[in-house]
Amino acid sequence: MIVEALTPKALEDGAALPGPLLTELTALYASDEEFQQLSGDFPDPADIRPAQVAAALAEEFARPGVEVLLARSGGRLVAVAVTLDRHPDPADPDPWLGLLLVHADARRAGHGRRLAAYVEDRFRAGGRTGLRLAVLENNPKALAFWTSLGYGEIARRPDLAHGRPCLVLRKPLAPQGESGLPSP
């Protein structure tokens, strides 16, 4: 799997994402209709349009410290992750993983686990000691996935964007060169 960053420059000065990339991203977002129904991020989860995906990405890039990571396997876009180097709450010391979405046709092949590990390794290399994310309370599949990767619940609160009930999960990141086991 190859991971590349989609930079905000791609959207600077009103520039559009390249058509083929936007088509790939739209197909990826649209492939998981079940998640899209749970999240409510798009008005019609069965009909996600390129302009909606472009607007969602532009909204992500409007936040300082956001990075969008594209994961490819065999040249095909199989997953996307959106990270935030710090939460808007200044009391929160950890970076956040705002979204990890795997194309429905590429599930159960380890892409989500590998992309999550990639994100963790990048923050660990930057000296960060933990990574947080929020799981919608109505998404037990996502909760099972993240807990299987070592994330544990630390809070319950509504998300900042839409007020949806969420579980906040955190995983300690052991410093590089240590066993990789979470620190106490």
Backbone as a printed PyTorch tensor [residue, N CA C, xyz], in Angstrom:
tensor([[[  0.8550,  -1.1730,   0.0000],
         [  0.0000,   0.0000,   0.0000],
         [  0.8990,   1.2330,   0.0000]],

        [[  0.5620,   2.1760,  -0.8400],
         [  1.2850,   3.4400,  -0.9420],
         [  0.3750,   4.5410,  -0.4040]],

        [[  0.9220,   5.3750,   0.4800],
         [  0.1510,   6.4750,   1.0560],
         [  0.7670,   7.7840,   0.5910]],

        [[ -0.0820,   8.6910,   0.1350],
         [  0.3640,  10.0130,  -0.2910],
         [ -0.5460,  11.0560,   0.3390]],

        [[  0.0290,  12.2150,   0.6080],
         [ -0.7520,  13.3020,   1.1910],
         [ -1.3780,  14.1260,   0.0780]],

        [[ -2.6480,  14.4470,   0.2710],
         [ -3.3330,  15.3930,  -0.5930],
         [ -3.1480,  16.7450,   0.0700]],

        [[ -2.4670,  17.6420,  -0.5810],
         [ -2.1260,  18.9050,   0.0520],
         [ -3.2020,  19.9550,  -0.1720]],

        [[ -3.3090,  20.9030,   0.7500],
         [ -4.2790,  21.9920,   0.5630],
         [ -4.0060,  22.8040,  -0.6920]],

        [[ -2.7620,  22.7750,  -1.1930],
         [ -2.4490,  23.5140,  -2.4170],
         [ -3.3550,  23.0810,  -3.5620]],

        [[ -3.7970,  21.8200,  -3.5140],
         [ -4.6790,  21.3310,  -4.5680],
         [ -5.9850,  22.1060,  -4.5960]],

        [[ -6.3250,  22.7600,  -3.4970],
         [ -7.5870,  23.4950,  -3.4300],
         [ -7.3840,  24.9930,  -3.2630]],

        [[ -6.1250,  25.4630,  -3.3220],
         [ -5.8420,  26.8920,  -3.1530],
         [ -6.4170,  27.7100,  -4.2910]],

        [[ -6.7440,  28.9390,  -3.9980],
         [ -7.2110,  29.8880,  -5.0020],
         [ -8.3740,  29.3450,  -5.8260]],

        [[ -9.2240,  28.5550,  -5.1840],
         [-10.3990,  28.0290,  -5.8630],
         [-10.0930,  26.9220,  -6.8530]],

        [[ -8.8540,  26.4400,  -6.8680],
         [ -8.4990,  25.3620,  -7.7860],
         [ -9.2770,  24.0950,  -7.4310]],

        [[ -9.6660,  23.3810,  -8.4420],
         [-10.4140,  22.1460,  -8.2370],
         [ -9.4500,  20.9730,  -8.1530]],

        [[ -9.8880,  19.9360,  -7.4740],
         [ -9.1140,  18.7020,  -7.4940],
         [ -9.0850,  18.1920,  -8.9300]],

        [[ -8.0140,  17.5330,  -9.3080],
         [ -8.0060,  16.9490, -10.6560],
         [ -9.2050,  16.0120, -10.8140]],

        [[ -9.8620,  16.0890, -11.9480],
         [-11.0770,  15.3070, -12.2030],
         [-10.9630,  13.8270, -11.8840]],

        [[ -9.9150,  13.1420, -12.3690],
         [ -9.8200,  11.7140, -12.0740],
         [ -9.6970,  11.4210, -10.5650]],

        [[ -8.9730,  12.2510,  -9.8410],
         [ -8.8440,  12.0440,  -8.3970],
         [-10.1840,  12.2910,  -7.7050]],

        [[-10.8870,  13.3290,  -8.0950],
         [-12.1920,  13.6040,  -7.5070],
         [-13.1710,  12.4660,  -7.8130]],

        [[-13.0810,  11.9080,  -8.9920],
         [-13.9280,  10.7620,  -9.3440],
         [-13.6200,   9.5730,  -8.4380]],

        [[-12.3260,   9.3150,  -8.2110],
         [-11.9280,   8.2140,  -7.3200],
         [-12.4130,   8.4500,  -5.8900]],

        [[-12.2170,   9.6730,  -5.4050],
         [-12.6460,  10.0000,  -4.0390],
         [-14.1590,   9.8870,  -3.8940]],

        [[-14.8900,  10.3350,  -4.8820],
         [-16.3520,  10.2400,  -4.8350],
         [-16.7790,   8.7810,  -4.7950]],

        [[-16.1510,   7.9460,  -5.6110],
         [-16.4830,   6.5110,  -5.6080],
         [-16.1800,   5.8900,  -4.2480]],

        [[-15.0710,   6.2900,  -3.6380],
         [-14.7130,   5.7610,  -2.3160],
         [-15.7590,   6.1730,  -1.2770]],

        [[-16.0810,   7.4620,  -1.2080],
         [-17.0810,   7.9410,  -0.2470],
         [-18.4290,   7.2590,  -0.4920]],

        [[-18.8410,   7.1410,  -1.7560],
         [-20.1430,   6.5720,  -2.0900],
         [-20.2020,   5.0640,  -1.8580]],

        [[-19.0490,   4.4080,  -1.8200],
         [-19.0340,   2.9460,  -1.6620],
         [-19.5420,   2.4960,  -0.3020]],

        [[-19.4930,   3.3790,   0.6850],
         [-19.9050,   3.0000,   2.0480],
         [-21.2020,   3.7150,   2.4110]],

        [[-22.2690,   3.3000,   1.7520],
         [-23.5670,   3.9330,   1.9770],
         [-24.0250,   3.7550,   3.4290]],

        [[-23.7110,   2.6110,   4.0350],
         [-24.1130,   2.3750,   5.4280],
         [-23.4960,   3.4280,   6.3600]],

        [[-22.1870,   3.6800,   6.2170],
         [-21.5510,   4.7050,   7.0430],
         [-22.1310,   6.0810,   6.7420]],

        [[-22.3340,   6.3730,   5.4720],
         [-22.8540,   7.6810,   5.0950],
         [-24.2570,   7.8980,   5.6800]],

        [[-25.0600,   6.8460,   5.7560],
         [-26.3770,   6.9650,   6.3940],
         [-26.2230,   7.2460,   7.8840]],

        [[-25.2790,   6.5690,   8.5390],
         [-25.0540,   6.7800,   9.9670],
         [-24.5490,   8.1920,  10.2500]],

        [[-23.6370,   8.6660,   9.4040],
         [-22.9920,   9.9540,   9.6720],
         [-23.8800,  11.1410,   9.3220]],

        [[-24.6730,  11.0100,   8.2710],
         [-25.4860,  12.1350,   7.8400],
         [-24.6790,  13.2540,   7.2020]],

        [[-23.4410,  12.9540,   6.7850],
         [-22.5790,  13.9880,   6.2180],
         [-23.0210,  14.4490,   4.8250]],

        [[-23.7410,  13.5880,   4.1160],
         [-24.2090,  13.9420,   2.7810],
         [-25.7350,  13.8450,   2.7570]],

        [[-26.4090,  14.7570,   2.0410],
         [-27.8750,  14.7900,   2.0610],
         [-28.5230,  13.4780,   1.5950]],

        [[-27.9490,  12.8500,   0.5660],
         [-28.4830,  11.5850,   0.0640],
         [-27.3280,  10.5880,  -0.0390]],

        [[-27.1850,   9.7160,   0.9800],
         [-26.0670,   8.7720,   0.9740],
         [-26.0330,   7.8480,  -0.2350]],

        [[-27.1530,   7.6950,  -0.9190],
         [-27.1950,   6.8380,  -2.1030],
         [-26.8200,   7.5980,  -3.3710]],

        [[-26.5800,   8.9060,  -3.2460],
         [-26.2850,   9.7220,  -4.4240],
         [-25.2850,  10.8230,  -4.0550]],

        [[-24.0640,  10.4090,  -3.7860],
         [-23.0070,  11.3590,  -3.4200],
         [-22.3580,  11.8660,  -4.7030]],

        [[-22.2830,  13.1760,  -4.8290],
         [-21.7930,  13.8240,  -6.0440],
         [-20.3750,  14.3560,  -5.8570]],

        [[-19.6060,  14.4390,  -6.9500],
         [-18.2440,  14.9810,  -6.8690],
         [-18.1810,  16.3720,  -6.2300]],

        [[-19.1150,  17.2390,  -6.5450],
         [-19.0950,  18.5890,  -5.9650],
         [-19.2530,  18.5350,  -4.4520]],

        [[-20.0210,  17.5710,  -3.9410],
         [-20.2070,  17.4280,  -2.4930],
         [-18.9110,  16.9490,  -1.8330]],

        [[-18.2340,  16.0220,  -2.4670],
         [-16.9650,  15.5170,  -1.9180],
         [-15.9190,  16.6300,  -1.9520]],

        [[-15.8590,  17.3710,  -3.0460],
         [-14.9110,  18.4880,  -3.1340],
         [-15.1980,  19.5120,  -2.0390]],

        [[-16.4720,  19.8050,  -1.7970],
         [-16.8300,  20.7730,  -0.7460],
         [-16.4600,  20.2320,   0.6350]],

        [[-16.6760,  18.9400,   0.8700],
         [-16.3230,  18.3380,   2.1630],
         [-14.8150,  18.4120,   2.3950]],

        [[-14.0260,  18.1520,   1.3570],
         [-12.5670,  18.2300,   1.4890],
         [-12.1130,  19.6760,   1.6860]],

        [[-12.7280,  20.6090,   0.9820],
         [-12.3710,  22.0230,   1.1620],
         [-12.6720,  22.4520,   2.5970]],

        [[-13.7650,  21.9610,   3.1580],
         [-14.1080,  22.2710,   4.5500],
         [-13.0580,  21.6890,   5.5060]],

        [[-12.5920,  20.4860,   5.2170],
         [-11.5310,  19.8840,   6.0450],
         [-10.2770,  20.7490,   5.9900]],

        [[ -9.8850,  21.1380,   4.7750],
         [ -8.6470,  21.9040,   4.6150],
         [ -8.7450,  23.3130,   5.1900]],

        [[ -9.9370,  23.7770,   5.4660],
         [-10.1000,  25.1030,   6.0610],
         [ -9.6440,  25.1190,   7.5210]],

        [[ -9.4900,  23.9480,   8.1190],
         [ -9.0360,  23.8370,   9.5070],
         [ -7.5080,  23.7680,   9.5390]],

        [[ -6.8870,  24.5110,  10.4400],
         [ -5.4270,  24.4310,  10.5290],
         [ -4.9790,  23.0460,  10.9940]],

        [[ -3.8750,  22.5870,  10.4340],
         [ -3.2790,  21.3290,  10.8780],
         [ -3.9220,  20.0790,  10.3250]],

        [[ -4.7510,  20.1980,   9.2920],
         [ -5.4120,  19.0380,   8.7020],
         [ -4.5300,  18.4340,   7.6220]],

        [[ -4.5390,  17.1190,   7.5660],
         [ -3.8650,  16.4110,   6.4880],
         [ -4.8050,  15.3310,   5.9700]],

        [[ -4.8910,  15.2140,   4.6600],
         [ -5.6920,  14.1730,   4.0250],
         [ -4.7140,  13.1990,   3.3820]],

        [[ -4.8440,  11.9360,   3.7600],
         [ -3.9470,  10.8920,   3.2640],
         [ -4.7240,   9.9480,   2.3530]],

        [[ -4.1580,   9.6800,   1.1980],
         [ -4.7640,   8.7770,   0.2250],
         [ -3.9630,   7.4900,   0.1850]],

        [[ -4.6270,   6.3590,   0.3370],
         [ -3.9520,   5.0560,   0.3110],
         [ -4.3270,   4.3230,  -0.9710]],

        [[ -3.2930,   3.8650,  -1.6750],
         [ -3.4900,   3.1390,  -2.9290],
         [ -2.8970,   1.7390,  -2.8270]],

        [[ -3.5580,   0.8210,  -3.4740],
         [ -3.0570,  -0.5400,  -3.5810],
         [ -3.2640,  -0.9700,  -5.0280]],

        [[ -2.2010,  -1.4130,  -5.6590],
         [ -2.3000,  -1.7830,  -7.0640],
         [ -2.7220,  -0.6170,  -7.9400]],

        [[ -2.3710,   0.6180,  -7.5210],
         [ -2.7050,   1.8090,  -8.2720],
         [ -4.1140,   2.3290,  -8.0230]],

        [[ -4.9010,   1.5920,  -7.2630],
         [ -6.3000,   1.9570,  -7.0000],
         [ -6.4420,   2.6290,  -5.6440]],

        [[ -7.2500,   3.6860,  -5.5620],
         [ -7.5300,   4.3400,  -4.2930],
         [ -8.3950,   3.4060,  -3.4560]],

        [[ -7.8550,   2.9710,  -2.2990],
         [ -8.5820,   2.0150,  -1.4600],
         [ -9.0200,   2.6110,  -0.1280]],

        [[ -8.4080,   3.7350,   0.2750],
         [ -8.7680,   4.3180,   1.5690],
         [ -8.3370,   5.7740,   1.6300]],

        [[ -8.9800,   6.5000,   2.5370],
         [ -8.6380,   7.8890,   2.8050],
         [ -8.6530,   8.0820,   4.3170]],

        [[ -7.7380,   8.9040,   4.7950],
         [ -7.7100,   9.2730,   6.2140],
         [ -7.5660,  10.7830,   6.3040]],

        [[ -8.2430,  11.3630,   7.2910],
         [ -8.1390,  12.7920,   7.5570],
         [ -7.6280,  12.9280,   8.9890]],

        [[ -6.4990,  13.6170,   9.1420],
         [ -5.9110,  13.8000,  10.4660],
         [ -5.8940,  15.2780,  10.8370]],

        [[ -5.8210,  15.5090,  12.1210],
         [ -5.7700,  16.8590,  12.6750],
         [ -4.6360,  16.8660,  13.6930]],

        [[ -3.6560,  17.7540,  13.5100],
         [ -2.4920,  17.7050,  14.3970],
         [ -2.7830,  18.1790,  15.8140]],

        [[ -3.8830,  18.8890,  15.9990],
         [ -4.3350,  19.2400,  17.3580],
         [ -5.8170,  19.5370,  17.3150]],

        [[ -6.4680,  19.2290,  18.4000],
         [ -7.9070,  19.4580,  18.5390],
         [ -8.1530,  20.9440,  18.7840]],

        [[ -9.3020,  21.4600,  18.3870],
         [ -9.5830,  22.8770,  18.6680],
         [ -9.5840,  23.2160,  20.1620]],

        [[ -9.8220,  22.2330,  21.0150],
         [ -9.7800,  22.4600,  22.4620],
         [ -8.3180,  22.5100,  22.9010]],

        [[ -7.8180,  23.6610,  23.3750],
         [ -6.3990,  23.7750,  23.7410],
         [ -5.9930,  22.8460,  24.8910]],

        [[ -6.9580,  22.3420,  25.6440],
         [ -6.6320,  21.4250,  26.7380],
         [ -6.3790,  20.0050,  26.2420]],

        [[ -6.6730,  19.7350,  24.9770],
         [ -6.4940,  18.3990,  24.4000],
         [ -5.1090,  18.3270,  23.7610]],

        [[ -4.2010,  17.5130,  24.3110],
         [ -2.8250,  17.5050,  23.8160],
         [ -2.5850,  16.6140,  22.5910]],

        [[ -3.5480,  15.7910,  22.2520],
         [ -3.3080,  14.7600,  21.2370],
         [ -3.7490,  15.1750,  19.8440]],

        [[ -3.1070,  14.5960,  18.8240],
         [ -3.6270,  14.7160,  17.4680],
         [ -4.8710,  13.8270,  17.3380]],

        [[ -5.6200,  14.0480,  16.2830],
         [ -6.8590,  13.3060,  16.0590],
         [ -6.8810,  12.6770,  14.6720]],

        [[ -7.5190,  11.5440,  14.5900],
         [ -7.8310,  10.9110,  13.3240],
         [ -9.3110,  11.1720,  13.0960]],

        [[ -9.6180,  12.0920,  12.1830],
         [-10.9870,  12.5340,  11.9810],
         [-11.8160,  11.6070,  11.1140]],

        [[-11.1680,  10.8950,  10.2120],
         [-11.8760,   9.9850,   9.3150],
         [-10.8980,   8.9490,   8.8030]],

        [[-11.3310,   7.7260,   8.7580],
         [-10.6300,   6.6740,   8.0370],
         [-11.7120,   5.8960,   7.3200]],

        [[-11.6920,   5.9500,   6.0130],
         [-12.7300,   5.3300,   5.2010],
         [-12.0630,   4.4220,   4.1830]],

        [[-12.4690,   3.1500,   4.1840],
         [-11.9450,   2.1640,   3.2390],
         [-13.0320,   1.8790,   2.2100]],

        [[-12.6380,   1.8120,   0.9420],
         [-13.5920,   1.5010,  -0.1240],
         [-14.2550,   0.1580,   0.2000]],

        [[-15.5590,   0.0930,   0.0370],
         [-16.3110,  -1.1220,   0.3890],
         [-15.8010,  -2.3500,  -0.3570]],

        [[-15.3470,  -2.1850,  -1.5910],
         [-14.8460,  -3.3200,  -2.3650],
         [-13.4610,  -3.7760,  -1.9280]],

        [[-12.8070,  -2.9900,  -1.0830],
         [-11.4370,  -3.3120,  -0.6570],
         [-11.3670,  -3.6770,   0.8280]],

        [[-12.5080,  -3.9120,   1.4370],
         [-12.5240,  -4.2360,   2.8690],
         [-12.0220,  -5.6430,   3.1200]],

        [[-11.6210,  -5.8410,   4.3640],
         [-11.1620,  -7.1350,   4.8650],
         [ -9.8400,  -7.5520,   4.2180]],

        [[ -9.1080,  -6.5660,   3.6810],
         [ -7.8010,  -6.8390,   3.0790],
         [ -6.6840,  -6.1980,   3.8940]],

        [[ -7.0120,  -5.5810,   5.0410],
         [ -6.0060,  -4.9870,   5.9080],
         [ -5.6580,  -3.5470,   5.6030]],

        [[ -6.3300,  -2.9410,   4.6280],
         [ -6.0000,  -1.5560,   4.2670],
         [ -6.2770,  -0.5900,   5.4200]],

        [[ -7.3860,  -0.7570,   6.1040],
         [ -7.7170,   0.1240,   7.2230],
         [ -6.7000,   0.0090,   8.3460]],

        [[ -6.3200,  -1.2040,   8.6790],
         [ -5.3130,  -1.4220,   9.7270],
         [ -3.9700,  -0.8160,   9.3350]],

        [[ -3.5810,  -1.0200,   8.0860],
         [ -2.2860,  -0.4800,   7.6400],
         [ -2.2960,   1.0430,   7.6010]],

        [[ -3.3950,   1.6310,   7.1620],
         [ -3.4650,   3.0910,   7.1180],
         [ -3.4930,   3.6550,   8.5410]],

        [[ -4.2110,   3.0150,   9.4450],
         [ -4.2210,   3.4600,  10.8510],
         [ -2.8090,   3.3790,  11.4350]],

        [[ -2.0920,   2.2880,  11.1670],
         [ -0.7210,   2.1380,  11.6660],
         [  0.1930,   3.2090,  11.0650]],

        [[ -0.0010,   3.5260,   9.8020],
         [  0.7780,   4.5740,   9.1430],
         [  0.5800,   5.9130,   9.8550]],

        [[ -0.6860,   6.2450,  10.1390],
         [ -1.0020,   7.4960,  10.8400],
         [ -0.3540,   7.4910,  12.2280]],

        [[ -0.5000,   6.4030,  12.9550],
         [  0.0980,   6.2990,  14.2900],
         [  1.6130,   6.4850,  14.2210]],

        [[  2.2570,   5.8230,  13.2710],
         [  3.7160,   5.9210,  13.1400],
         [  4.1570,   7.3480,  12.8270]],

        [[  3.4120,   8.0470,  12.0010],
         [  3.7700,   9.4340,  11.6720],
         [  3.6980,  10.3340,  12.9020]],

        [[  2.6250,  10.1770,  13.6900],
         [  2.5090,  11.0040,  14.8900],
         [  3.5350,  10.5800,  15.9420]],

        [[  3.7840,   9.2900,  16.0530],
         [  4.8000,   8.8010,  16.9970],
         [  6.1670,   9.3720,  16.6350]],

        [[  6.4980,   9.3560,  15.3500],
         [  7.7860,   9.8910,  14.8920],
         [  7.8960,  11.3810,  15.1940]],

        [[  6.7690,  12.0630,  15.2630],
         [  6.7490,  13.4850,  15.5970],
         [  6.7490,  13.7500,  17.0940]],

        [[  6.9230,  12.6890,  17.8980],
         [  7.0030,  12.8430,  19.3470],
         [  5.6630,  12.8920,  20.0610]],

        [[  4.5880,  12.5970,  19.3550],
         [  3.2690,  12.6140,  19.9930],
         [  3.0940,  11.3400,  20.8180]],

        [[  2.3780,  11.4560,  21.9270],
         [  2.2580,  10.3320,  22.8650],
         [  0.9050,   9.6310,  22.8300]],

        [[ -0.0140,  10.1340,  22.0390],
         [ -1.3180,   9.5010,  21.9340],
         [ -2.0390,   9.9810,  20.6970]],

        [[ -3.0530,   9.2370,  20.2990],
         [ -3.8720,   9.5890,  19.1560],
         [ -5.3230,   9.3710,  19.5470]],

        [[ -6.1630,  10.3370,  19.2130],
         [ -7.5840,  10.2430,  19.5460],
         [ -8.4320,  10.2100,  18.2850]],

        [[ -9.6340,   9.7090,  18.4620],
         [-10.6340,   9.7110,  17.4080],
         [-12.0010,   9.6150,  18.0580]],

        [[-13.0110,   9.9150,  17.3070],
         [-14.3850,   9.8010,  17.7990],
         [-15.1250,   8.8060,  16.9220]],

        [[-15.9160,   7.9540,  17.5630],
         [-16.7420,   6.9810,  16.8590],
         [-18.1940,   7.3200,  17.1700]],

        [[-19.0040,   7.4060,  16.1430],
         [-20.4270,   7.6410,  16.3650],
         [-20.9930,   6.4970,  17.2080]],

        [[-21.7870,   6.8600,  18.2100],
         [-22.3590,   5.8330,  19.0910],
         [-23.1970,   4.8210,  18.3220]],

        [[-23.7380,   5.2190,  17.1780],
         [-24.5830,   4.3060,  16.4070],
         [-23.7850,   3.4740,  15.4010]],

        [[-22.4640,   3.3680,  15.6010],
         [-21.6090,   2.6490,  14.6550],
         [-20.8010,   1.5600,  15.3790]],

        [[-21.4540,   0.4490,  15.7610],
         [-20.7490,  -0.5980,  16.4950],
         [-19.6270,  -1.2660,  15.6950]],

        [[-19.7390,  -1.3110,  14.3690],
         [-18.6710,  -1.9150,  13.5590],
         [-17.3830,  -1.1100,  13.6960]],

        [[-17.5020,   0.2160,  13.6410],
         [-16.3110,   1.0610,  13.7880],
         [-15.7320,   0.9210,  15.1840]],

        [[-16.5850,   0.8790,  16.1910],
         [-16.1050,   0.7150,  17.5650],
         [-15.3320,  -0.5910,  17.7140]],

        [[-15.8440,  -1.6640,  17.1510],
         [-15.1510,  -2.9590,  17.2190],
         [-13.7990,  -2.8850,  16.5080]],

        [[-13.7560,  -2.2230,  15.3530],
         [-12.4970,  -2.0850,  14.6110],
         [-11.4610,  -1.3450,  15.4500]],

        [[-11.8340,  -0.1740,  15.9770],
         [-10.8630,   0.6470,  16.6970],
         [-10.4250,   0.0030,  18.0080]],

        [[-11.3280,  -0.6460,  18.7160],
         [-10.9090,  -1.2960,  19.9630],
         [ -9.9840,  -2.4670,  19.6610]],

        [[-10.1740,  -3.1290,  18.5160],
         [ -9.2670,  -4.2270,  18.1480],
         [ -7.8560,  -3.7130,  17.8620]],

        [[ -7.7330,  -2.4230,  17.5740],
         [ -6.4200,  -1.8180,  17.3140],
         [ -5.8060,  -1.1970,  18.5700]],

        [[ -6.4720,  -1.3620,  19.7080],
         [ -5.9010,  -0.8780,  20.9630],
         [ -6.4200,   0.4610,  21.4390]],

        [[ -7.4400,   0.9930,  20.8150],
         [ -8.0330,   2.2590,  21.2560],
         [ -9.0360,   1.9680,  22.3640]],

        [[ -9.0540,   2.8250,  23.3680],
         [ -9.9820,   2.6650,  24.4720],
         [-10.7910,   3.9280,  24.6970]],

        [[-11.9980,   3.7420,  25.1820],
         [-12.8990,   4.8760,  25.4170],
         [-12.3840,   5.7340,  26.5640]],

        [[-12.3690,   7.0500,  26.3410],
         [-11.9760,   7.9850,  27.4050],
         [-13.0670,   9.0030,  27.7060]],

        [[-14.0640,   9.1120,  26.8130],
         [-15.1440,  10.0820,  27.0480],
         [-16.2960,   9.8020,  26.1000]],

        [[-17.4130,  10.4080,  26.4340],
         [-18.5810,  10.4290,  25.5500],
         [-19.0180,  11.8850,  25.4510]],

        [[-19.1750,  12.3330,  24.2190],
         [-19.6100,  13.7140,  24.0150],
         [-20.0710,  13.8790,  22.5720]],

        [[-20.8220,  14.9320,  22.3170],
         [-21.2390,  15.1810,  20.9310],
         [-20.0530,  15.6630,  20.0940]],

        [[-20.1040,  15.3350,  18.8020],
         [-19.0330,  15.8340,  17.9320],
         [-19.2270,  17.3290,  17.7090]],

        [[-18.1270,  17.9970,  17.3750],
         [-18.1520,  19.4550,  17.2270],
         [-18.9050,  19.9080,  15.9810]],

        [[-18.8750,  19.1070,  14.9300],
         [-19.4640,  19.5420,  13.6640],
         [-20.9830,  19.4720,  13.6500]],

        [[-21.5430,  18.3840,  14.1760],
         [-22.9820,  18.1680,  14.0290],
         [-23.7060,  17.8350,  15.3330]],

        [[-22.9740,  17.7320,  16.4310],
         [-23.6000,  17.4180,  17.7110],
         [-24.0560,  15.9810,  17.8500]],

        [[-23.5260,  15.0850,  17.0110],
         [-23.9100,  13.6730,  17.0700],
         [-23.2610,  13.0140,  18.2840]],

        [[-23.9560,  12.0930,  18.9650],
         [-23.3670,  11.4060,  20.1150],
         [-22.1790,  10.5310,  19.6780]],

        [[-21.0460,  10.7150,  20.3590],
         [-19.8200,   9.9870,  20.0090],
         [-19.1310,   9.4290,  21.2380]],

        [[-18.3480,   8.3990,  20.9900],
         [-17.4030,   7.8940,  21.9720],
         [-16.0390,   8.4140,  21.5530]],

        [[-15.3210,   9.0110,  22.4750],
         [-13.9620,   9.4710,  22.1930],
         [-13.0240,   8.3480,  22.6230]],

        [[-12.1730,   7.9120,  21.6920],
         [-11.2180,   6.8390,  21.9410],
         [ -9.8050,   7.3960,  21.8670]],

        [[ -8.9100,   6.7690,  22.6130],
         [ -7.5030,   7.1860,  22.6110],
         [ -6.6250,   5.9540,  22.6260]],

        [[ -5.5170,   6.0630,  21.9160],
         [ -4.4960,   5.0190,  21.9500],
         [ -3.1770,   5.6770,  22.3200]],

        [[ -2.5220,   5.1760,  23.3800],
         [ -1.1880,   5.6970,  23.6870],
         [ -0.2130,   5.2800,  22.5820]],

        [[  0.7070,   6.1640,  22.2590],
         [  1.7260,   5.8630,  21.2520],
         [  3.0700,   5.7490,  21.9520]],

        [[  3.6030,   4.5510,  22.0020],
         [  4.9110,   4.3350,  22.6160],
         [  5.9750,   5.0310,  21.7760]],

        [[  7.0000,   5.6070,  22.4120],
         [  8.0710,   6.2340,  21.6290],
         [  8.7440,   5.2380,  20.6960]],

        [[  9.2910,   5.7440,  19.5910],
         [  9.9770,   4.8720,  18.6380],
         [ 11.1040,   4.1260,  19.3370]],

        [[ 11.2680,   2.8940,  18.9180],
         [ 12.3390,   2.0880,  19.4890],
         [ 11.9030,   1.3050,  20.7080]],

        [[ 10.7250,   1.5930,  21.2480],
         [ 10.2280,   0.8020,  22.3750],
         [  9.4410,  -0.3780,  21.8230]],

        [[  8.9190,  -1.1720,  22.6880],
         [  8.3070,  -2.4330,  22.3200],
         [  7.0840,  -2.2770,  21.4190]],

        [[  6.5090,  -1.0860,  21.3710],
         [  5.2850,  -0.9190,  20.6170],
         [  4.0640,  -1.1860,  21.4620]],

        [[  4.2790,  -1.6930,  22.6570],
         [  3.1570,  -1.9150,  23.5570],
         [  2.7430,  -0.5820,  24.1630]],

        [[  1.4300,  -0.3870,  24.3500],
         [  0.9810,   0.8630,  24.9360],
         [  1.5910,   1.0840,  26.3190]],

        [[  1.9260,   2.3210,  26.6130],
         [  2.4540,   2.6370,  27.9410],
         [  1.2800,   2.8020,  28.8930]],

        [[  1.5030,   2.6080,  30.1900],
         [  0.3960,   2.6610,  31.1380],
         [ -0.2050,   4.0400,  31.2410]]])
